[in-house]
């Protein structure tokens, strides 16, 4: 599981999403009659990564978790920016299938998926992007999608924070409180 330094509801939401990724992988292994921690599991993960557009995003993320980058040695897609193989794998993760959950606004699953990818590979994104996506995780997990106006207001408030403040806040309410003290 990825430890989210900011803690709070965003960290809890990330843990919950990662549990759904692991649960979906267990079901995927069962569908293919594959046992975990075997060469067959690695082969299955490589098959998924070879064509991410054919699989649901949780399956793709789980497959990436089970493979190592032959260039940098990190989990595939999580290595440092500039590692060609990880950059490519991280990009291909976004070709996977996203199906909105029942009774959620269209696009909620995409938002959840992007926010999860940012939170799981924080070093690949700037402090403000991390802040916005990580703080958005709880609502997205609950099936809420901010309106364009809300998202723009969140972004404007986050842009008033220092990078250090971006790393410390744990809610959009806290962002609003801290940013309201600033004049820019």
BAZAMI-914675 format. One line per 2 residues: their letters; for each residue x, y, z of N, C-alpha, C. Coordinates in steps of 0.05 Angstrom, whole numbers. Example, Ala and Ser with C-alpha at 12.3 -4.5 7.8 and 13.67 -1.06 7.14 Angstrom:
! BAZAMI-914675
AS = 264 -114 156 246 -90 156 264 -66 156 | 257 -45 142 273 -21 143 258 1 157
END
This chain:
! BAZAMI-914675
XX = 17 -24 0 0 0 0 18 25 0 | 8 45 -14 22 70 -15 16 87 10
XX = 36 97 23 32 115 46 30 143 35 | 8 156 41 4 184 32 12 202 55
XX = 34 217 51 44 234 73 25 254 85 | 6 264 69 -12 284 80 -32 273 100
XX = -37 247 100 -55 235 119 -84 243 115 | -100 240 136 -128 248 135 -145 231 116
XX = -167 243 108 -186 229 90 -173 221 64 | -155 238 53 -142 230 27 -127 203 30
XX = -112 200 52 -97 176 57 -116 152 60 | -137 156 75 -157 135 78 -170 127 52
XX = -176 147 35 -188 141 9 -168 126 -9 | -143 134 -9 -123 120 -25 -121 91 -16
XX = -121 86 10 -119 58 20 -144 42 11 | -167 55 11 -191 41 2 -190 35 -28
XX = -180 53 -44 -178 48 -72 -157 26 -78 | -135 27 -63 -115 7 -67 -125 -21 -59
XX = -143 -22 -40 -156 -48 -32 -173 -58 -55 | -187 -39 -70 -203 -48 -93 -185 -57 -115
XX = -162 -46 -118 -143 -55 -139 -134 -83 -133 | -126 -88 -107 -118 -115 -99 -140 -135 -102
XX = -165 -127 -93 -188 -145 -96 -193 -152 -125 | -192 -132 -142 -198 -137 -170 -176 -156 -182
XX = -151 -153 -174 -130 -170 -184 -135 -199 -175 | -143 -203 -150 -149 -230 -141 -171 -243 -157
XX = -191 -227 -164 -213 -238 -181 -202 -244 -209 | -185 -227 -219 -174 -230 -246 -157 -256 -246
XX = -141 -260 -226 -125 -285 -225 -144 -309 -225 | -165 -308 -209 -184 -331 -208 -197 -335 -235
XX = -204 -314 -250 -216 -316 -276 -198 -332 -295 | -172 -328 -292 -152 -341 -309 -141 -366 -297
XX = -149 -373 -273 -139 -397 -260 -110 -396 -253 | -101 -372 -245 -73 -367 -239 -69 -363 -209
XX = -48 -375 -199 -41 -372 -170 -23 -348 -166 | -28 -333 -145 -11 -310 -138 17 -319 -132
XX = 36 -301 -138 64 -304 -131 77 -327 -147 | 68 -331 -172 79 -352 -189 89 -339 -215
XX = 104 -353 -231 112 -344 -257 88 -338 -274 | 67 -354 -271 43 -350 -287 30 -323 -280
XX = 31 -315 -255 21 -288 -248 37 -266 -262 | 64 -269 -262 81 -250 -275 75 -249 -305
XX = 72 -272 -317 65 -274 -346 38 -260 -352 | 19 -264 -334 -7 -252 -337 -5 -222 -335
XX = 10 -212 -316 15 -183 -313 28 -172 -338 | 47 -186 -349 61 -176 -373 41 -175 -397
XX = 23 -195 -398 2 -195 -419 -16 -170 -417 | -23 -163 -392 -40 -140 -387 -26 -115 -396
XX = -1 -112 -388 14 -88 -394 20 -85 -424 | 21 -108 -438 26 -107 -467 3 -94 -482
XX = -21 -95 -471 -44 -81 -484 -63 -71 -462 | -56 -49 -450 -71 -38 -428 -100 -30 -436
XX = -104 -24 -462 -130 -16 -471 -151 -38 -470 | -143 -63 -466 -161 -85 -465 -171 -92 -437
XX = -161 -77 -417 -167 -85 -390 -176 -61 -373 | -191 -67 -352 -201 -47 -334 -178 -35 -318
XX = -180 -9 -311 -157 5 -300 -146 -7 -274 | -163 -18 -258 -153 -30 -233 -136 -55 -239
XX = -143 -70 -259 -127 -93 -268 -100 -83 -278 | -100 -62 -294 -75 -51 -305 -57 -41 -282
XX = -68 -26 -263 -52 -16 -241 -41 -40 -225 | -57 -60 -220 -47 -84 -206 -25 -98 -221
XX = -28 -100 -247 -8 -113 -263 18 -98 -262 | 17 -71 -264 41 -55 -261 55 -59 -234
XX = 38 -62 -213 49 -66 -186 65 -92 -184 | 60 -111 -202 72 -137 -200 97 -140 -218
XX = 103 -119 -232 126 -120 -251 147 -100 -243 | 172 -107 -247 194 -89 -242 204 -77 -268
XX = 213 -52 -267 225 -39 -290 253 -50 -294 | 259 -59 -319 285 -70 -324 306 -48 -328
XX = 297 -23 -327 316 0 -329 324 11 -302 | 304 16 -285 310 29 -259 306 11 -235
XX = 292 -12 -238 288 -30 -216 264 -25 -199 | 250 -3 -203 226 3 -188 203 -12 -199
XX = 180 -11 -184 155 -22 -196 151 -8 -222 | 142 -23 -242 139 -12 -269 119 12 -268
XX = 128 34 -280 111 58 -281 115 76 -258 | 131 68 -238 134 85 -214 163 96 -211
XX = 180 90 -230 207 99 -228 209 129 -231 | 234 139 -230 237 168 -232 229 179 -260
XX = 219 203 -260 213 215 -286 239 216 -302 | 237 208 -327 261 206 -344 269 177 -348
XX = 259 158 -332 263 130 -337 244 123 -360 | 256 118 -384 240 114 -408 219 93 -405
XX = 226 71 -394 207 48 -391 184 55 -371 | 191 68 -349 170 76 -330 153 98 -341
XX = 164 117 -355 149 138 -367 128 127 -387 | 137 107 -403 120 95 -422 97 79 -408
XX = 105 63 -389 85 47 -374 65 65 -360 | 74 86 -347 56 105 -334 37 117 -354
XX = 46 124 -377 29 135 -398 8 115 -408 | 17 90 -412 -1 70 -422 -22 62 -402
XX = -17 67 -376 -37 61 -356 -64 75 -362 | -62 99 -375 -86 115 -380 -101 106 -404
XX = -92 85 -418 -107 74 -441 -127 53 -431 | -126 45 -406 -143 24 -395 -172 33 -395
XX = -189 14 -392 -218 18 -392 -227 30 -365 | -244 51 -367 -255 64 -344 -286 63 -347
XX = -299 49 -329 -328 47 -329 -338 60 -304 | -355 81 -308 -366 95 -285 -383 76 -269
XX = -380 79 -243 -396 62 -224 -425 71 -226 | -442 53 -218 -471 58 -218 -477 83 -201
XX = -495 99 -211 -505 123 -196 -483 144 -190 | -464 145 -208 -444 167 -205 -444 183 -231
XX = -437 208 -229 -436 225 -253 -415 215 -274 | -421 218 -299 -402 210 -320 -375 224 -315
XX = -354 209 -316 -327 221 -312 -316 217 -284 | -333 207 -266 -324 203 -238 -302 182 -237
XX = -305 161 -252 -285 139 -251 -259 149 -263 | -260 166 -284 -236 177 -295 -222 194 -275
XX = -237 211 -261 -225 228 -240 -212 211 -218 | -226 190 -210 -215 173 -189 -190 159 -198
XX = -190 151 -222 -167 137 -233 -142 155 -235 | -146 180 -245 -124 199 -247 -114 207 -220
XX = -133 213 -202 -125 220 -174 -109 198 -161 | -117 173 -166 -103 150 -154 -75 148 -166
XX = -73 151 -192 -47 149 -205 -28 171 -195 | -38 195 -191 -22 217 -181 -13 210 -152
XX = -32 201 -135 -25 196 -107 -6 172 -105 | -7 153 -123 10 130 -121 38 135 -133
XX = 41 155 -149 67 162 -161 72 192 -157 | 70 201 -133 72 229 -125 96 243 -137
XX = 119 230 -137 144 242 -146 143 250 -176 | 123 241 -190 121 247 -219 105 273 -224
XX = 95 285 -203 77 308 -206 85 330 -187 | 78 355 -193 85 378 -176 67 379 -152
XX = 75 395 -133 61 397 -107 32 406 -110 | 27 424 -128 -1 434 -132 -19 412 -144
XX = -8 398 -164 -24 376 -176 -29 354 -155 | -8 347 -140 -12 327 -119 -34 336 -99
XX = -32 361 -91 -52 372 -72 -80 369 -83 | -85 378 -106 -112 378 -118 -123 350 -121
XX = -107 332 -133 -116 305 -139 -119 289 -113 | -100 292 -95 -102 276 -70 -126 285 -53
XX = -130 312 -51 -153 321 -36 -179 314 -49 | -179 310 -75 -203 302 -89 -210 272 -86
XX = -191 256 -78 -196 227 -76 -221 219 -59 | -224 230 -35 -247 221 -19 -274 226 -32
XX = -278 249 -44 -303 255 -57 -307 237 -81 | -287 234 -97 -289 217 -121 -295 188 -113
XX = -283 178 -92 -288 151 -83 -317 149 -74 | -328 170 -63 -356 170 -54 -376 175 -77
XX = -365 178 -102 -382 182 -125 -389 211 -132 | -374 229 -120 -379 258 -125 -359 268 -145
XX = -368 284 -164 -351 296 -184 -355 326 -182 | -333 341 -176 -337 370 -174 -345 382 -201
XX = -361 403 -200 -368 418 -225 -343 432 -235 | -344 441 -259 -321 456 -270 -315 480 -253
XX = -336 495 -245 -333 518 -228 -319 511 -201 | -328 489 -189 -316 480 -164 -286 473 -168
XX = -281 458 -189 -253 450 -194 -235 475 -199 | -246 495 -213 -231 519 -218 -226 535 -192
XX = -246 535 -175 -243 549 -150 -223 535 -132 | -223 508 -132 -203 493 -116 -175 499 -127
XX = -173 499 -153 -146 504 -165 -136 532 -159 | -154 552 -161 -146 579 -154 -137 582 -125
XX = -151 568 -107 -143 569 -79 -117 555 -74 | -113 531 -87 -88 516 -84 -65 533 -95
XX = -69 547 -117 -48 563 -129 -38 586 -110 | -54 593 -90 -45 613 -71 -28 602 -49
XX = -26 576 -46 -11 563 -25 18 560 -33 | 36 559 -13 64 552 -19 65 522 -24
XX = 87 512 -34 90 484 -39 88 469 -12 | 100 480 9 99 467 35 70 465 45
XX = 55 486 42 27 486 50 11 465 33 | 18 463 8 4 444 -10 8 415 1
XX = 31 410 13 37 383 23 24 378 50 | 17 399 65 6 395 92 -24 394 93
XX = -38 408 76 -67 410 78 -80 382 74 | -102 377 87 -115 351 85 -144 353 75
XX = -153 377 68 -181 380 58 -183 405 41 | -203 407 24 -207 431 9 -216 454 28
XX = -229 447 50 -237 468 69 -211 481 81 | -192 464 87 -167 475 97 -152 492 76
XX = -153 483 51 -142 499 30 -154 527 29 | -181 527 30 -195 553 30 -188 571 53
XX = -185 559 77 -178 574 100 -150 585 98 | -130 569 90 -103 578 87 -100 599 64
XX = -113 594 42 -110 612 19 -125 638 24 | -145 638 40 -160 663 45 -143 683 61
XX = -122 673 74 -104 691 88 -83 704 70 | -83 696 45 -63 706 25 -75 726 6
XX = -60 745 -2 -68 764 -23 -48 761 -46 | -58 755 -69 -41 752 -93 -52 767 -116
END
